[in-house]
Amino acid sequence: MKVPELLEHLPGVGPLLARMPGAHEEHLPRREPSVTFPDFEAVPRPTTERELGDGRTYIVRNTSVRPTRGPGLTVMSYNILLGGQRREALLAYFDELEAHGRMPDVIGLQEANVPITVLLATRYGFHMAYQGHDGIGGGRLVNGKAFLTRHPMVDAAHFTYVIPDAVREEAIRRRGDPCELPEDRGALYVRLEVEGHPMVFYNVHHALGDSGINARNLRQLNALLHHREVAHAVVLGDFNANTAIKRGGSWLMAHLMTYDDTDTIEEYAVRYGDPHASVGDKGVGNIADPRLRHELHALELELPETIAHATLAQVRLHDGTVMTPKQACTELRAGKVPRGSEHWLRLQDIADSATLTSLPDERGVIPATGKRFDNLYASPGLVPVLFEVDRSTESSDHQPVVAHYTVRGPGTREVKPPSGNSKQS
């Protein structure tokens, strides 16, 4: 098969397959328009209920940006819940980060909106890239995503995943409830200069309601990554899939290894219940689907620096102390903590580096979820020194996740044209 004609080059992304008859167009995210404003006052303020924006990517380079912490790269991913619904707690958390010198230099937000993004960028001295769509004027709703950065911003854009209408309709028919499935999903992209190194970042918030659509989201993200021209790359965000789980396993071993970290579907079922529910205290959030685990494996091949390779992985607790997952596993194995107690539940959260909380049950108890929906993946030139889940704040139903990297190696790479073979759905 001949190599197809290539699309025009997109900044930060190498050539993609042309839209030819028979090509799988759902694998080709589309780049939305971007607009740069001279200051934050010029950013349009939506008058709609959710204040998500008009689908363009808003860029503001802050003339009062604060200096980076350095050396190295510190990045946070945080789903802040419906435009920062718990506003007072969110600002108190950011105030705490700034006061104690823990503010990351790059922050990827999910479920943001225009007002909270502008507020955080101005109050704490960041450049801003934001994209969301209120779904008016014939467009689909896109929940807001934002990057806040103190490193220089070269470019920013939103790549919207292309999902055929027939695929959405079938997913809605199976579910019986449209939920968020009519929404568009995508990756908010920025290119930054970090200590002289060009670096690209992708911020995602993938579909929850259907595992097949979630797998398509991740497949299109992988296509963007594979054809990028910048070697250093970070993907972060809310994957709406338990990224701690990598495979199926043995039912017997799941029962025998109760206090190892949960990395198989069988282990999850033993510890937390039904793996197929999606939210609350049950369910692995789509990862039970092998198609999605395949795409997650492909992502880790492209960006292999994960929590597993961090020099130190830890969980920050409400009182500001820290504990490692290994320490939590050791305490659980000792058998001195009553099973099902508050302390036992929180140790289970720490052992699995869970990033998602749930509401209290009928007894007023907050269950352990075992879910790591929020995560970061990095290219080999970024060496992970620290991975932290910050449970010191209750400003969202997600916990912030933070990673610190040292940077090495070149910043660009040769991109080979893609082959003519397209992955089948």
C-alpha positions, 0 to 999 in steps of 0.5 A: 500500500502506498503512503497516502498524501499528507496533511499540511503540517500542524505546529507541534504535530507532524504530518497526519494521514490525509482524509482519503476515501476509506481512511478512518477519519475518527483517528484524526483530531481536528485543530480548532482556532486559537486567538491571542488576547493582549491581556486578561481584560480582553478575554470574552466573558461568556453569559451562558450558565456554565461560562465555557466559551465559544470553542476557540482556544484563548491565549494570554501571555501575562506581562506580570508572570511570576518566576519559575521555581526550578530547577527542573519541571514541576507539573500538576493535573487537577480536575477542579469540579464544574468550574471550581464549584468549591471556589473558597476551598480552591483559592485557599489551596492555591494560596497555601501552595504559593505561600509554602513554595509548592506552586507548580510551574505548569498546571493542567485544569479540567472542568474549568471555565473562563472566569476561574481560569482568568482568576487563577492566572491573574491572581497567581501570575501565570500565562493562560491557555483555555478552551471550552465550548458552551454548545451554542450555535450548532457546536457540541459542548466541550467541558473546559480545560486550561493550562496555566504556565510560568514557562514561556508559551510558544503555541497553544491549540485544542485538538478535538477528537472526531467521533462519528455520529453513528458511534455516539448514537450506538453508545447512547442506545446501549447506555439508555441515557445520553449522559455526557456522550453527546459532548466533544472531547479532545486534547488541549495542547501547549508548546513551552520553553522549559530551561531552554528545552522545547516541550509539548503538553497535552491536557485531556478529559476523556469520556466516562459513559462508554468504554469504546468512545474512551478508547477512541479518545485515547487512540487519537491522543496517541496519534497526536503524540506519535507524530509530534516533532518535539521530543519532550512531552507530557500528557496529563489529565482526567482519563476517566479510566483507572489507569492503575489497572493494566491487565486482567489477572488471577482470581486466586492471586487476587485473594492471596495478595490482598494488600499489594497495590491494585493493578488487575481487574480481579484485585479491584473486584476483591477489594472494592466491588463491581468493576463495571460501575462507573462512578462513586465507590465502585467501578474501574471507570472503563478500564475493564475494556481490553480495547482501552487497556491496549491504548493505555499500553500504547501510550506508555510505550510512547511516554514511558515515564510514569508513577512506577519510575518516580524516585519517590511516590507519596501521598500528602495527607490533610495535616500536611504529612506525607506517606508512601503507598509502600508504607500504607501496604505495609501497615495494611499487611500487619493486620492491626488496623480493623478492616473497614475502619476509617483508617483502613479506608484511607490506607487503601486510598494511599496504597493505590494512590487513588485520586478520586473521592466519592460521597459518604454512604448511608452510614456517613462513611466515605468509601475508598475508591481505588481509582486513579483517574488522574495521571501524568505520562512523560517522555524518556528525556524527563526523569521523574523525581517525585510523584505526589497525590495531594489529599490535603485539599477538599476543593474538588471530588478529585485530588491534585496530582503533581510530578517533578522532573529533571530535564535531559536530552535534545528537544527535537526529534525526526518525525517519520511519515506514518505508514499507509496502514490505519488501525482498525476500530 
